[in-house]
Amino acid sequence: MLLKRFVIVFFVVVLGAMGLLTGYGAVGYWDASRQADDLAAQADQLIASGSGPENLGDVHLKQLLMVEDPAFRTHVGVDFSSLGAGMTTITQSLSKRLGFEEFKPGIAKIRQTGFAFGLERYLSKDQILALFLDTVEMGPGPDGWMTGMFAASERLYGERLENLDDGRFLQLLAVLVAPAKYNLQEPGKDLHERTDRIRRLIDGACTPTGWRDVWLQGCEAGRL
């Protein structure tokens, strides 16, 4: 009798916890839906001004997605299967910045994912990419912390992002995984190694070790 009561209480607690987590995710979805019109307008303005994904050019856009989010065009906000994708899609990364004043890992991942579902529901893929490119953190620059790939290109190199050669573009791409770790003004060994791994991935010379291999250990020099 006591065991039966324990089992019942246990399942009630588990179901209650699942309900709370689902509700927390729904809050994120609702927040995204409320902001959707403003975010879409902001994205459309970026695209119209020449700072949208198509302005990267086909080659650089393909490189960005291959490294950051291989299944971006087909997933609905999350991806737990693509090699090298990691736990955070482009849409989830954007959700950290749009849906939180200060994102802290942990249970906030639930609300972040709900927000990402909302963005995918109400915005187009190109709108999401435009907002990502404008808000992504790029690390320290000549006059402080840099935000946005287009802005970082102009501040560091004095050129539009679409005009960069592969070497400089791939360095910008390399810092996205950990902008505080790398310094584009003083590229060191770590940044060069990260850039080389990305180049080998893009050239088809290596494969990430699994979906969590965001550091591209499978593309380490000399690895078979």
MDAnalysis code that builds the backbone (N, CA, C; Angstrom):
import MDAnalysis as mda
import numpy as np

u = mda.Universe.empty(672, n_residues=224, atom_resindex=np.repeat(np.arange(224), 3), trajectory=True)
u.add_TopologyAttr("name", ["N", "CA", "C"] * 224)
u.add_TopologyAttr("resid", np.arange(1, 225))
u.add_TopologyAttr("resname", ["MET", "LEU", "LEU", "LYS", "ARG", "PHE", "VAL", "ILE", "VAL", "PHE", "PHE", "VAL", "VAL", "VAL", "LEU", "GLY", "ALA", "MET", "GLY", "LEU", "LEU", "THR", "GLY", "TYR", "GLY", "ALA", "VAL", "GLY", "TYR", "TRP", "ASP", "ALA", "SER", "ARG", "GLN", "ALA", "ASP", "ASP", "LEU", "ALA", "ALA", "GLN", "ALA", "ASP", "GLN", "LEU", "ILE", "ALA", "SER", "GLY", "SER", "GLY", "PRO", "GLU", "ASN", "LEU", "GLY", "ASP", "VAL", "HIS", "LEU", "LYS", "GLN", "LEU", "LEU", "MET", "VAL", "GLU", "ASP", "PRO", "ALA", "PHE", "ARG", "THR", "HIS", "VAL", "GLY", "VAL", "ASP", "PHE", "SER", "SER", "LEU", "GLY", "ALA", "GLY", "MET", "THR", "THR", "ILE", "THR", "GLN", "SER", "LEU", "SER", "LYS", "ARG", "LEU", "GLY", "PHE", "GLU", "GLU", "PHE", "LYS", "PRO", "GLY", "ILE", "ALA", "LYS", "ILE", "ARG", "GLN", "THR", "GLY", "PHE", "ALA", "PHE", "GLY", "LEU", "GLU", "ARG", "TYR", "LEU", "SER", "LYS", "ASP", "GLN", "ILE", "LEU", "ALA", "LEU", "PHE", "LEU", "ASP", "THR", "VAL", "GLU", "MET", "GLY", "PRO", "GLY", "PRO", "ASP", "GLY", "TRP", "MET", "THR", "GLY", "MET", "PHE", "ALA", "ALA", "SER", "GLU", "ARG", "LEU", "TYR", "GLY", "GLU", "ARG", "LEU", "GLU", "ASN", "LEU", "ASP", "ASP", "GLY", "ARG", "PHE", "LEU", "GLN", "LEU", "LEU", "ALA", "VAL", "LEU", "VAL", "ALA", "PRO", "ALA", "LYS", "TYR", "ASN", "LEU", "GLN", "GLU", "PRO", "GLY", "LYS", "ASP", "LEU", "HIS", "GLU", "ARG", "THR", "ASP", "ARG", "ILE", "ARG", "ARG", "LEU", "ILE", "ASP", "GLY", "ALA", "CYS", "THR", "PRO", "THR", "GLY", "TRP", "ARG", "ASP", "VAL", "TRP", "LEU", "GLN", "GLY", "CYS", "GLU", "ALA", "GLY", "ARG", "LEU"])
u.atoms.positions = np.array([
    [0.833, -1.213, 0.000],
    [0.000, 0.000, 0.000],
    [0.864, 1.257, 0.000],
    [1.903, 1.257, 0.865],
    [2.796, 2.406, 0.925],
    [3.556, 2.571, -0.394],
    [3.972, 1.425, -0.986],
    [4.686, 1.480, -2.251],
    [3.795, 2.060, -3.344],
    [2.526, 1.666, -3.344],
    [1.596, 2.172, -4.348],
    [1.423, 3.677, -4.212],
    [1.302, 4.153, -2.973],
    [1.164, 5.594, -2.748],
    [2.414, 6.337, -3.188],
    [3.575, 5.736, -2.907],
    [4.832, 6.361, -3.300],
    [4.917, 6.498, -4.820],
    [4.525, 5.423, -5.518],
    [4.561, 5.437, -6.983],
    [3.626, 6.515, -7.527],
    [2.434, 6.616, -6.940],
    [1.469, 7.620, -7.395],
    [2.016, 9.027, -7.174],
    [2.553, 9.265, -5.972],
    [3.108, 10.591, -5.670],
    [4.272, 10.906, -6.601],
    [5.105, 9.905, -6.852],
    [6.252, 10.097, -7.724],
    [5.823, 10.543, -9.115],
    [4.843, 9.851, -9.673],
    [4.387, 10.192, -11.018],
    [3.685, 11.545, -11.050],
    [2.981, 11.886, -9.983],
    [2.344, 13.200, -9.916],
    [3.405, 14.303, -9.924],
    [4.471, 14.086, -9.150],
    [5.556, 15.068, -9.095],
    [6.243, 15.194, -10.453],
    [6.508, 14.049, -11.085],
    [7.165, 14.067, -12.393],
    [6.300, 14.778, -13.420],
    [5.021, 14.450, -13.448],
    [4.117, 15.090, -14.400],
    [3.990, 16.583, -14.127],
    [3.983, 16.945, -12.845],
    [3.924, 18.360, -12.493],
    [5.154, 19.111, -12.962],
    [6.327, 18.482, -12.766],
    [7.578, 19.111, -13.200],
    [7.604, 19.263, -14.713],
    [7.128, 18.236, -15.419],
    [7.083, 18.311, -16.878],
    [6.137, 19.416, -17.334],
    [5.031, 19.564, -16.615],
    [4.084, 20.619, -16.947],
    [4.683, 21.999, -16.745],
    [5.442, 22.169, -15.658],
    [6.078, 23.460, -15.394],
    [7.118, 23.790, -16.455],
    [7.901, 22.787, -16.855],
    [8.911, 23.013, -17.876],
    [8.269, 23.357, -19.220],
    [7.198, 22.632, -19.547],
    [6.488, 22.931, -20.788],
    [5.924, 24.343, -20.754],
    [5.388, 24.715, -19.593],
    [4.844, 26.061, -19.449],
    [5.914, 27.127, -19.593],
    [7.112, 26.841, -19.063],
    [8.209, 27.798, -19.160],
    [8.638, 27.968, -20.620],
    [8.640, 26.856, -21.351],
    [8.938, 26.936, -22.773],
    [7.876, 27.720, -23.522],
    [6.614, 27.544, -23.115],
    [5.516, 28.262, -23.756],
    [5.628, 29.764, -23.528],
    [6.174, 30.163, -22.376],
    [6.386, 31.588, -22.102],
    [7.344, 32.173, -23.137],
    [8.404, 31.436, -23.446],
    [9.350, 31.891, -24.461],
    [8.692, 32.015, -25.818],
    [7.867, 31.039, -26.171],
    [7.163, 31.074, -27.454],
    [6.236, 32.290, -27.515],
    [5.523, 32.535, -26.431],
    [4.601, 33.664, -26.369],
    [5.351, 34.989, -26.483],
    [6.489, 35.084, -25.804],
    [7.292, 36.311, -25.886],
    [7.742, 36.570, -27.321],
    [8.161, 35.515, -28.007],
    [8.587, 35.670, -29.399],
    [7.427, 36.101, -30.290],
    [6.255, 35.524, -30.046],
    [5.098, 35.883, -30.862],
    [4.709, 37.344, -30.660],
    [4.851, 37.852, -29.439],
    [4.502, 39.253, -29.166],
    [5.484, 40.224, -29.824],
    [6.724, 39.795, -29.952],
    [7.748, 40.659, -30.545],
    [7.888, 40.466, -32.050],
    [7.175, 39.511, -32.602],
    [7.414, 39.077, -33.972],
    [7.308, 40.202, -34.995],
    [6.279, 41.016, -34.894],
    [6.096, 42.078, -35.887],
    [7.260, 43.066, -35.867],
    [7.679, 43.466, -34.671],
    [8.795, 44.402, -34.551],
    [10.093, 43.773, -35.050],
    [10.305, 42.515, -34.715],
    [11.529, 41.835, -35.145],
    [11.551, 41.650, -36.657],
    [10.406, 41.325, -37.232],
    [10.330, 41.163, -38.686],
    [10.637, 42.486, -39.388],
    [10.105, 43.568, -38.848],
    [10.364, 44.888, -39.438],
    [11.840, 45.253, -39.338],
    [12.439, 44.932, -38.190],
    [13.871, 45.209, -38.002],
    [14.708, 44.397, -38.985],
    [14.336, 43.132, -39.154],
    [15.064, 42.268, -40.083],
    [14.912, 42.757, -41.518],
    [13.707, 43.149, -41.894],
    [13.472, 43.634, -43.258],
    [14.279, 44.899, -43.534],
    [14.435, 45.726, -42.510],
    [15.230, 46.945, -42.678],
    [16.703, 46.599, -42.899],
    [17.191, 45.621, -42.146],
    [18.576, 45.180, -42.331],
    [18.785, 44.637, -43.735],
    [17.842, 43.830, -44.203],
    [17.954, 43.242, -45.537],
    [17.918, 44.333, -46.601],
    [17.012, 45.286, -46.433],
    [16.887, 46.372, -47.411],
    [18.132, 47.257, -47.452],
    [18.818, 47.366, -46.320],
    [20.006, 48.226, -46.248],
    [21.277, 47.515, -46.700],
    [21.142, 46.243, -47.090],
    [22.314, 45.521, -47.581],
    [23.051, 44.728, -46.528],
    [22.384, 44.431, -45.408],
    [23.021, 43.658, -44.336],
    [22.246, 42.382, -44.047],
    [21.756, 41.765, -45.098],
    [21.037, 40.509, -44.961],
    [21.888, 39.337, -45.397],
    [21.388, 38.121, -45.259],
    [22.179, 36.932, -45.596],
    [22.606, 36.877, -47.056],
    [21.769, 37.376, -47.978],
    [22.143, 37.309, -49.386],
    [23.351, 38.180, -49.695],
    [23.620, 39.174, -48.815],
    [24.763, 40.057, -49.037],
    [26.093, 39.403, -48.686],
    [26.035, 38.242, -48.050],
    [27.267, 37.494, -47.806],
    [27.809, 36.892, -49.097],
    [26.920, 36.666, -50.039],
    [27.284, 35.909, -51.228],
    [27.050, 34.433, -50.970],
    [26.824, 33.675, -52.009],
    [26.474, 32.259, -51.862],
    [27.566, 31.461, -51.150],
    [28.817, 31.747, -51.473],
    [29.923, 30.955, -50.909],
    [30.051, 31.187, -49.409],
    [30.103, 32.445, -48.986],
    [30.266, 32.731, -47.563],
    [29.039, 32.331, -46.749],
    [27.852, 32.459, -47.327],
    [26.653, 32.019, -46.612],
    [26.677, 30.513, -46.408],
    [27.087, 29.790, -47.421],
    [27.199, 28.339, -47.294],
    [28.209, 27.968, -46.221],
    [29.327, 28.688, -46.165],
    [30.349, 28.420, -45.154],
    [29.811, 28.690, -43.749],
    [29.108, 29.788, -43.583],
    [28.523, 30.125, -42.287],
    [27.605, 29.023, -41.795],
    [26.706, 28.567, -42.647],
    [25.745, 27.544, -42.232],
    [26.427, 26.202, -42.002],
    [27.416, 25.881, -42.791],
    [28.114, 24.604, -42.624],
    [28.767, 24.511, -41.246],
    [29.295, 25.630, -40.767],
    [29.993, 25.636, -39.483],
    [29.024, 25.833, -38.318],
    [28.114, 26.791, -38.445],
    [27.273, 27.180, -37.326],
    [25.995, 26.361, -37.177],
    [25.411, 25.941, -38.299],
    [24.081, 25.321, -38.209],
    [23.762, 24.608, -39.522],
    [24.314, 23.400, -39.726],
    [24.186, 22.716, -41.014],
    [22.740, 22.484, -41.469],
    [21.821, 22.297, -40.528],
    [20.428, 21.994, -40.887],
    [19.519, 23.213, -40.763],
    [20.103, 24.408, -40.752],
    [19.316, 25.620, -40.499],
    [18.115, 25.756, -41.426],
    [18.292, 25.473, -42.689],
    [17.223, 25.679, -43.659],
    [16.048, 24.728, -43.468],
    [16.250, 23.633, -42.743],
    [15.192, 22.629, -42.632],
    [14.670, 22.410, -41.211],
    [15.427, 22.773, -40.174],
    [14.938, 22.510, -38.819],
    [13.942, 23.578, -38.373],
    [13.286, 23.323, -37.232],
    [12.259, 24.253, -36.724],
    [12.750, 25.011, -35.488],
    [14.065, 25.052, -35.308],
    [14.612, 25.788, -34.173],
    [15.613, 25.001, -33.369],
    [15.545, 23.676, -33.435],
    [16.485, 22.817, -32.718],
    [17.023, 21.764, -33.675],
    [18.199, 21.235, -33.341],
    [18.821, 20.202, -34.161],
    [19.752, 19.386, -33.274],
    [19.442, 18.092, -33.145],
    [20.263, 17.218, -32.308],
    [20.882, 16.083, -33.121],
    [21.101, 16.326, -34.405],
    [21.628, 15.246, -35.230],
    [22.775, 15.662, -36.151],
    [22.800, 16.885, -36.626],
    [23.831, 17.287, -37.586],
    [25.212, 17.301, -36.948],
    [26.182, 16.710, -37.608],
    [27.544, 16.658, -37.089],
    [28.105, 18.060, -36.914],
    [28.631, 18.335, -35.719],
    [29.246, 19.623, -35.435],
    [28.271, 20.728, -35.080],
    [26.981, 20.432, -35.083],
    [25.978, 21.479, -34.844],
    [25.963, 21.950, -33.398],
    [26.200, 21.039, -32.461],
    [26.128, 21.404, -31.050],
    [24.697, 21.559, -30.571],
    [24.551, 22.042, -29.339],
    [23.232, 22.135, -28.719],
    [22.503, 23.431, -29.054],
    [23.172, 24.363, -29.733],
    [22.579, 25.677, -29.977],
    [22.556, 25.986, -31.462],
    [21.370, 26.063, -32.030],
    [21.223, 26.443, -33.429],
    [21.374, 27.961, -33.575],
    [21.417, 28.428, -34.801],
    [21.446, 29.865, -35.053],
    [20.222, 30.524, -34.435],
    [19.070, 29.890, -34.552],
    [17.838, 30.463, -34.004],
    [17.887, 30.516, -32.487],
    [18.409, 29.478, -31.844],
    [18.542, 29.490, -30.391],
    [19.568, 30.528, -29.940],
    [20.662, 30.656, -30.687],
    [21.664, 31.671, -30.364],
    [21.044, 33.058, -30.408],
    [20.266, 33.324, -31.442],
    [19.577, 34.608, -31.547],
    [18.603, 34.805, -30.397],
    [17.950, 33.732, -29.984],
    [16.975, 33.808, -28.892],
    [17.615, 34.234, -27.577],
    [18.874, 33.861, -27.368],
    [19.583, 34.289, -26.156],
    [19.642, 35.805, -26.068],
    [19.836, 36.436, -27.206],
    [20.020, 37.888, -27.216],
    [18.705, 38.651, -27.282],
    [17.717, 38.075, -27.939],
    [16.439, 38.774, -28.088],
    [15.466, 38.484, -26.953],
    [15.592, 37.330, -26.336],
    [14.605, 36.913, -25.349],
    [15.015, 37.075, -23.896],
    [16.261, 37.509, -23.647],
    [16.761, 37.610, -22.278],
    [17.570, 38.900, -22.114],
    [17.432, 39.512, -20.957],
    [18.326, 40.618, -20.624],
    [19.712, 40.077, -20.316],
    [19.754, 38.928, -19.658],
    [21.025, 38.245, -19.371],
    [20.746, 36.755, -19.328],
    [21.244, 36.039, -20.328],
    [21.007, 34.601, -20.409],
    [21.972, 33.849, -19.517],
    [21.436, 32.944, -18.695],
    [22.258, 32.091, -17.849],
    [21.924, 30.640, -18.164],
    [22.938, 29.840, -18.491],
    [22.696, 28.442, -18.846],
    [21.965, 27.700, -17.730],
    [21.243, 26.664, -18.110],
    [20.475, 25.892, -17.147],
    [19.033, 25.804, -17.599],
    [18.125, 26.037, -16.678],
    [16.700, 25.930, -17.000],
    [16.275, 26.970, -18.028],
    [17.034, 28.059, -18.144],
    [16.710, 29.080, -19.153],
    [16.739, 28.497, -20.560],
    [17.420, 27.366, -20.745],
    [17.466, 26.717, -22.055],
    [16.061, 26.354, -22.521],
    [15.166, 26.038, -21.574],
    [13.791, 25.674, -21.923],
    [13.072, 26.875, -22.546],
    [13.162, 28.013, -21.881],
    [12.517, 29.222, -22.404],
    [13.181, 29.671, -23.698],
    [14.496, 29.529, -23.767],
    [15.236, 29.871, -24.982],
    [14.728, 29.053, -26.169],
    [14.505, 27.769, -25.946],
    [14.035, 26.899, -27.009],
    [12.615, 27.266, -27.426],
    [11.758, 27.602, -26.449],
    [10.413, 28.059, -26.781],
    [10.451, 29.323, -27.612],
    [11.343, 30.252, -27.250],
    [11.500, 31.494, -28.011],
    [11.948, 31.179, -29.431],
    [12.867, 30.219, -29.570],
    [13.349, 29.827, -30.892],
    [12.216, 29.255, -31.739],
    [11.368, 28.421, -31.138],
    [10.207, 27.899, -31.870],
    [9.317, 29.046, -32.353],
    [9.152, 30.058, -31.505],
    [8.347, 31.207, -31.878],
    [8.948, 31.971, -33.044],
    [10.267, 32.178, -33.006],
    [10.929, 32.868, -34.114],
    [10.750, 32.099, -35.419],
    [10.899, 30.787, -35.341],
    [10.745, 29.969, -36.539],
    [9.307, 30.000, -37.056],
    [8.362, 30.158, -36.159],
    [6.945, 30.181, -36.558],
    [6.571, 31.490, -37.238],
    [7.095, 32.601, -36.756],
    [6.610, 33.905, -37.205],
    [7.564, 34.662, -38.129],
    [8.822, 34.259, -38.185],
    [9.795, 34.931, -39.047],
    [10.279, 33.972, -40.129],
    [10.728, 34.534, -41.232],
    [11.323, 33.707, -42.279],
    [12.761, 33.363, -41.906],
    [13.316, 32.385, -42.586],
    [14.706, 32.005, -42.339],
    [15.651, 33.170, -42.625],
    [15.382, 33.907, -43.696],
    [16.255, 35.034, -44.032],
    [16.151, 36.142, -42.977],
    [14.975, 36.354, -42.426],
    [14.824, 37.351, -41.366],
    [15.596, 36.939, -40.116],
    [15.533, 35.659, -39.776],
    [16.284, 35.154, -38.618],
    [17.783, 35.330, -38.852],
    [18.245, 34.997, -40.041],
    [19.666, 35.148, -40.355],
    [20.106, 36.606, -40.310],
    [19.270, 37.497, -40.810],
    [19.623, 38.922, -40.794],
    [19.798, 39.416, -39.363],
    [18.904, 39.011, -38.477],
    [18.995, 39.421, -37.070],
    [20.206, 38.774, -36.397],
    [20.486, 37.529, -36.741],
    [21.658, 36.844, -36.196],
    [22.941, 37.574, -36.600],
    [23.074, 37.873, -37.883],
    [24.271, 38.544, -38.384],
    [24.464, 39.917, -37.753],
    [23.359, 40.564, -37.388],
    [23.427, 41.909, -36.818],
    [23.736, 41.898, -35.323],
    [23.394, 40.814, -34.625],
    [23.501, 40.812, -33.157],
    [24.584, 39.895, -32.609],
    [25.152, 39.025, -33.434],
    [26.109, 38.045, -32.929],
    [27.338, 38.751, -32.357],
    [27.856, 38.241, -31.246],
    [29.019, 38.838, -30.591],
    [30.302, 38.419, -31.292],
    [31.193, 39.393, -31.493],
    [32.399, 39.171, -32.279],
    [33.696, 39.383, -31.498],
    [33.608, 39.676, -30.220],
    [34.811, 39.829, -29.418],
    [35.347, 41.259, -29.407],
    [36.518, 41.461, -28.818],
    [37.090, 42.813, -28.692],
    [37.539, 43.382, -30.033],
    [37.295, 44.681, -30.205],
    [37.696, 45.361, -31.433],
    [38.495, 46.609, -31.136],
    [38.771, 47.432, -32.139],
    [39.604, 48.634, -31.967],
    [39.075, 49.615, -30.938],
    [37.755, 49.686, -30.809],
    [37.185, 50.640, -29.852],
    [36.127, 49.996, -28.960],
    [36.405, 48.771, -28.536],
    [35.501, 48.088, -27.615],
    [34.918, 46.819, -28.203],
    [34.002, 46.237, -27.454],
    [33.385, 44.970, -27.838],
    [32.591, 45.139, -29.125],
    [32.725, 44.176, -30.027],
    [32.061, 44.264, -31.328],
    [30.825, 43.366, -31.383],
    [29.807, 43.858, -32.049],
    [28.576, 43.113, -32.252],
    [28.202, 43.172, -33.722],
    [27.916, 42.020, -34.300],
    [27.493, 41.956, -35.691],
    [28.649, 41.680, -36.634],
    [28.444, 40.756, -37.581],
    [29.522, 40.398, -38.509],
    [29.804, 41.511, -39.509],
    [28.762, 42.173, -40.001],
    [28.983, 43.258, -40.947],
    [29.755, 44.400, -40.279],
    [29.346, 44.741, -39.066],
    [30.012, 45.830, -38.338],
    [31.459, 45.476, -38.021],
    [31.702, 44.225, -37.620],
    [33.067, 43.806, -37.291],
    [33.978, 43.873, -38.503],
    [33.462, 43.490, -39.660],
    [34.260, 43.536, -40.880],
    [34.699, 44.959, -41.201],
    [33.781, 45.891, -41.074],
    [34.111, 47.277, -41.400],
    [35.035, 47.902, -40.358],
    [34.858, 47.534, -39.089],
    [35.688, 48.110, -38.038],
    [37.101, 47.554, -38.076],
    [37.241, 46.279, -38.398],
    [38.563, 45.655, -38.395],
    [39.319, 45.838, -39.713],
    [38.585, 45.687, -40.811],
    [39.255, 45.636, -42.106],
    [38.909, 46.812, -43.017],
    [37.909, 47.608, -42.617],
    [37.516, 48.731, -43.450],
    [36.861, 48.312, -44.745],
    [36.272, 47.092, -44.747],
    [35.635, 46.571, -45.954],
    [34.283, 45.947, -45.612],
    [33.409, 45.923, -46.601],
    [32.147, 45.235, -46.446],
    [32.397, 43.735, -46.302],
    [31.545, 43.082, -45.552],
    [31.708, 41.661, -45.276],
    [31.755, 40.832, -46.553],
    [30.916, 41.183, -47.523],
    [30.857, 40.404, -48.751],
    [32.110, 40.542, -49.600],
    [32.941, 41.552, -49.295],
    [34.155, 41.775, -50.079],
    [35.397, 41.123, -49.482],
    [35.248, 40.491, -48.322],
    [36.410, 39.874, -47.677],
    [36.856, 38.628, -48.423],
    [38.167, 38.396, -48.421],
    [38.658, 37.129, -48.948],
    [38.357, 36.022, -47.947],
    [38.553, 34.780, -48.365],
    [38.221, 33.642, -47.507],
    [38.979, 33.669, -46.189],
    [40.246, 34.066, -46.222],
    [41.053, 34.051, -45.012],
    [40.467, 34.911, -43.920],
    [40.120, 36.140, -44.251],
    [39.576, 37.041, -43.239],
    [38.148, 36.672, -42.861],
    [37.364, 36.214, -43.833],
    [35.996, 35.810, -43.497],
    [35.997, 34.617, -42.546],
    [36.845, 33.641, -42.814],
    [36.880, 32.453, -41.960],
    [37.384, 32.788, -40.557],
    [38.232, 33.800, -40.421],
    [38.636, 34.228, -39.079],
    [37.454, 34.828, -38.329],
    [36.656, 35.631, -39.016],
    [35.446, 36.163, -38.379],
    [34.531, 35.020, -37.972],
    [34.382, 34.065, -38.850],
    [33.530, 32.915, -38.580],
    [34.061, 32.091, -37.410],
    [35.374, 32.035, -37.276],
    [36.001, 31.208, -36.235],
    [35.681, 31.693, -34.828],
    [35.492, 32.990, -34.644],
    [35.312, 33.514, -33.286],
    [33.889, 33.307, -32.758],
    [32.933, 32.969, -33.627],
    [31.533, 32.901, -33.203],
    [31.307, 31.881, -32.088],
    [32.085, 30.821, -32.073],
    [31.894, 29.778, -31.072],
    [32.243, 30.258, -29.668],
    [33.171, 31.222, -29.547],
    [33.606, 31.717, -28.239],
    [34.275, 33.078, -28.420],
    [33.507, 34.156, -28.587],
    [34.084, 35.472, -28.892],
    [35.016, 36.022, -27.828],
    [34.834, 35.601, -26.587],
    [35.721, 36.085, -25.531],
    [37.071, 35.360, -25.544],
    [37.132, 34.237, -26.214],
    [38.352, 33.422, -26.240],
    [39.347, 33.917, -27.296],
    [38.816, 34.440, -28.394],
    [39.663, 34.826, -29.513],
    [39.715, 36.343, -29.675],
    [40.824, 36.827, -30.221],
    [40.998, 38.257, -30.442],
    [41.365, 38.482, -31.906],
    [40.432, 39.032, -32.661],
    [40.657, 39.251, -34.081],
    [41.717, 40.305, -34.358],
    [41.966, 41.200, -33.392],
    [42.992, 42.221, -33.576],
    [44.394, 41.641, -33.461],
    [44.517, 40.604, -32.648],
    [45.812, 39.957, -32.434],
    [45.630, 38.442, -32.566],
    [45.425, 37.971, -33.782],
    [45.175, 36.536, -33.986],
    [46.335, 35.690, -33.452],
    [46.009, 34.820, -32.524],
    [47.033, 33.962, -31.947],
    [46.925, 32.537, -32.440],
    [47.656, 31.659, -31.798],
    [47.701, 30.263, -32.207],
    [46.319, 29.622, -32.171],
    [45.556, 29.897, -31.112],
    [44.233, 29.271, -30.980],
    [43.301, 29.670, -32.118],
    [43.312, 30.946, -32.470],
    [42.445, 31.409, -33.545],
    [42.878, 30.826, -34.890],
    [44.176, 30.764, -35.110],
    [44.665, 30.178, -36.366],
    [44.289, 28.702, -36.455],
    [44.380, 27.993, -35.332],
    [44.029, 26.576, -35.325],
    [42.538, 26.390, -35.596],
    [41.718, 27.223, -34.960],
    [40.262, 27.158, -35.186],
    [39.938, 27.440, -36.661],
    [40.583, 28.437, -37.230],
    [40.354, 28.791, -38.627],
    [40.786, 27.663, -39.556],
    [41.914, 27.026, -39.253],
    [42.392, 25.911, -40.069],
    [41.419, 24.734, -40.017],
    [40.847, 24.482, -38.836],
    [39.874, 23.388, -38.721],
    [38.638, 23.673, -39.574],
    [38.190, 24.924, -39.538],
    [37.037, 25.307, -40.358],
    [37.352, 25.132, -41.835],
    [38.558, 25.533, -42.232],
    [38.940, 25.400, -43.642],
    [38.934, 23.930, -44.060],
    [39.451, 23.052, -43.199],
    [39.462, 21.627, -43.536],
    [38.042, 21.071, -43.626],
    [37.154, 21.543, -42.740],
    [35.749, 21.115, -42.794],
    [35.112, 21.536, -44.114],
    [35.300, 22.790, -44.479],
    [34.709, 23.326, -45.705],
    [35.254, 22.626, -46.943],
    [36.536, 22.270, -46.904],
    [37.160, 21.585, -48.040],
    [36.766, 20.115, -48.118],
    [36.042, 19.619, -47.119],
    [35.635, 18.230, -47.118],
    [36.739, 17.273, -46.715],
    [37.775, 17.802, -46.051],
    [38.919, 16.984, -45.667],
    [38.749, 16.317, -44.309],
    [37.652, 16.613, -43.604],
    [37.453, 16.044, -42.268],
    [35.967, 16.027, -41.939],
    [35.650, 15.362, -40.836],
    [34.263, 15.253, -40.368],
    [34.251, 15.447, -38.859],
    [33.339, 16.239, -38.316],
    [33.226, 16.362, -36.854],
    [32.999, 14.997, -36.223],
    [33.425, 14.844, -34.979],
    [33.322, 13.545, -34.312],
    [31.892, 13.192, -33.925],
    [31.021, 14.172, -33.869],
    [29.622, 13.937, -33.491],
    [28.866, 15.245, -33.529],
    [27.600, 15.225, -33.139],
    [26.808, 16.455, -33.229],
    [27.229, 17.496, -32.196],
    [27.900, 17.082, -31.137],
    [28.341, 18.022, -30.116],
    [29.744, 18.578, -30.373],
    [30.368, 18.190, -31.468],
    [31.750, 18.595, -31.745],
    [31.799, 20.000, -32.351],
    [31.417, 21.010, -31.571],
    [31.437, 22.392, -32.073],
    [32.863, 22.927, -32.203],
    [33.800, 22.306, -31.498],
    [35.200, 22.737, -31.594],
    [35.913, 22.076, -32.766],
    [35.183, 21.215, -33.485],
    [35.714, 20.551, -34.667],
    [36.978, 19.772, -34.372],
    [36.930, 18.991, -33.298],
    [38.084, 18.159, -32.955],
    [38.346, 17.134, -34.036],
    [37.308, 16.750, -34.756],
    [37.482, 15.808, -35.855],
    [38.255, 16.403, -37.015],
    [38.485, 17.717, -36.976],
    [39.228, 18.409, -38.042],
    [40.591, 18.897, -37.570],
    [41.037, 18.358, -36.448],
    [42.359, 18.731, -35.933],
    [43.441, 18.293, -36.904],
    [44.454, 19.113, -37.062],
    [45.542, 18.811, -37.987],
    [46.172, 17.466, -37.646],
    [46.373, 16.642, -38.644],
    [47.017, 15.359, -38.448],
    [46.083, 14.254, -38.020],
    [44.804, 14.599, -37.763],
    [43.856, 13.562, -37.348],
    [43.361, 12.806, -38.572],
    [43.314, 11.514, -38.456],
    [42.873, 10.670, -39.582],
    [41.376, 10.437, -39.461],
])
